[in-house]
Amino acid sequence: MTIATSFAISGCSGSTAAGSTSPFGELSGQPKAGASASSTALPSSVLAGRLLVEADLGQDYTRKPEKAARHDDVTVIGCPALEQLGGDAATGGSLDFPNKAKATFLYSGTTGSEISEELYSDSAPKLTDGTKRIFDAMTGCPVYQVVVGSKPIKITTQKLAAPALGDQAWSQLLTFTASGQDSIVKQTAIRTGAVLLIVSGSPALVDSHVEKALAEAHPAN
């Protein structure tokens, strides 16, 4: 799955508040007091058991089946940092951590609204470095364009204050414009120990559920 493509295809599908996946925003640099977690990487099977489920979110949510990965050609225009990273950034290579799990939910209360959760696990330095690498590239270009196949999509990024959660946190707002339609996606990423949580989607849904997702990702012993 590509970072740019996942937003472009899901986000610009006719809704003004659709969601998708993948991270990055502003590094908070201020860990939450008392935050702690194991430094040992967790297998994907354990991560899958720590994802949110419909019962955690409420009766207005249904889980979407995972789709097969798309392999559209992606060209970045107007962002030299992303262009230099080339296919590694465009195809999400920097987030290809060995242990991962994902779930996406559709919210029926607002047409087209989604919330997506991803969990990754690796050593803390690798999680931080991989996230920061793409963060620096994306947020270094407030406005740029990607061409997915033959479809041009304008992307505008805005850094947001990261929540005081976990050991490190990032947050940003992205606006995708295609065919005259805007789609707004908020992304919040939180690293605690050897686990990276990414919650993406409609801004209100992300704000409502990010702390619950973090609690599920790091259950009390």
Disulfide bonds with the S-S distance in Angstrom:
Cys79-Cys141 2.10
